[in-house]
Amino acid sequence: MEYCEYDPFGNPTPRRGMTTLEAASFLAKVYPKVKSWMCWRVAAQRDAQHILKIPAGKQKSGRIGKWYWTRQTLPYPSISYWYGRSKKPHPTDNWVGLIRVTAEDADFLLFSFLWTTGAIGDMFLTSTHDTELLTRFAKDVAAHFDDEARIRITVYGGPDIHIEPNTRERVFMSEALKRDIETQVDSFFADPKVYKKLGIPYRRGFLFVGPPGTGKTMMMRELIRQTWHKYKPSIAAIRPHRHMDECTLDLAFAQADSGEGSLMILEDLDTLTKETQITRAGLLAQLDGLEAKTGLLVIASTNNPEDIDSALLHRPSRFDRVWHFNLPDRQLRQEYLQNVFANVKNSLLDDIARDTSEWSFAYLKELRTTAALMSISNDRHVIDERTLRSAYDLLSDQFRAGKKNHVVSPAEGNVGFRVA
């Protein structure tokens, strides 16, 4: 069996479609008058990612603004996908085949096909090499479908991520820290001309450091939503796996090189050179070497800064700002508890806030979930003091056991459960 690419867990995946060369050869036989086909990879072009929404799967023709499209006869099978979320397959999702796109100043063919990785819509072949024309087409398509869009994060090393743009998550952290981060991110996208005027490179690197569960990922999601609403940047992320090499790293950064403001997410930065085939030199070259990209903001995070090469941490041109996400202090814990347990007396919340000095926000959120599930099991519609206290006792035991890697002594080893 022939393999290509790797899944999110680093396992080789079998080929499921055509390479771009095979697709071009296939089209050359059907349309010999087209001298050459151009490969259009749209992963880092947010506007172009809407092209799959053209309803070419069930309609023969249509119009989007000034552009008219018609489906062309082609000996390529039509494919419908069913993801289990509805009763019927949706042929309009992930359409494949050939359409002809025309306008007053345009006439070109656009081929959507099943790529070798099993993905549709990451790669198109076009009969035109006019990139400005394709950019205008993509922008008009995006404007047509934008009201129903979700934020797409192109992931290298795993499946793409989609975020609902209007979901709001309250990030509990120091207001001064939150404001500083948001200001720095916003200023990068707000006016690229300032960088040129001041004679400084238009690229930045930010790093979030802190123990697990302290809000680093949540803050990233909030920043993604804020920048998407205001500036619509292309957004990419890298998910490390053991087979990932510098070709994937180069491709990810190359796709982000728009020069107009792109966002790259690197979670768990410490694993990027330790658990992949990416070298220290390769990563440094992408961040601030000769290969460094213009218009790129990199936001990275790590739970283990001690495992990161000092050459990355202690040079501003690689990570210009480093923010520490510490465990929440008592005031933040109290604020969070009062927000999620509005029906519980402050005296109990004060006690819990006082006794959870080593708890992360992830543990505090689990306290809310555990208390809610206990309430449901007891046929209660709200979380009362008794339920919250039981949930807290349960999680306290778990937290203490976790500090010892859940290894219990013989005296503690009796099997049983604390009952609410």
Order of alpha helices (4+ residues) and beta strands (2+ residues): beta-beta-alpha-beta-beta-beta-beta-beta-beta-alpha-beta-beta-alpha-alpha-beta-alpha-beta-alpha-beta-alpha-beta-alpha-beta-alpha-alpha-alpha-alpha
